[in-house]
């Protein structure tokens, strides 16, 4: 059994954060464990509050997992304060041989709520980027980190080069915010891999970044190469978005278990007919 650990915030409505990560791990055949960095009050309409977990407790959560259980991959999501980031960095740097770490630099929610304090951005880059085998910023996040605008594929390539210089082994710049296309760009320090995708006509995209980054982490846990892990993660999130659903009054979640539900329904139908 492969195992993955998510270090992220909790989402009360279950579409993003820790809850999305654990669903994504499970859907991709990996046992999921969690370290909670913050508790949020949110629903499909937006984020209405954040309470950070004590940094010592964050560090302790990480310590006890690694003291007892083999971890095949780590996904890091929402960490909103400098103290939280330093606690994660301190705990991870104790580990002699780190598993692959996928870092999703979550900064702003879809509703515009700041999930990372502005003074913590530099600490995130300094402390955690060098530990990551992959970072997965969307365009607004890449722009915030680099302090520049990204409007097209060429500017995405320039951004990927600059982000790579900040320490991660590879960069996935997500291009869903481009006006005329939805191409993601993977850069491993040597070559660019373009991952085009037709836009899916849906508003139900809550938790897409969390779900994709945790799927990639799950794939790395299973021993895939970086390119294989990203491509399979993209395939998985595309299906999940295609079958996203209405949950409340606002932006609904992706359908993490659509493929498993389909297999279950098929097996049940076959059993009835046998």
Helices and strands as residue ranges (DSSP letters): E 3-10, H 17-27, E 31-43, E 46-52, H 55-68, E 73-76, H 82-93, E 100-103, G 118-120, H 121-128, G 129-131, E 134-135, H 139-146, H 153-164, E 171-173, E 184-187, E 192-195, H 208-221, H 226-242, H 258-273
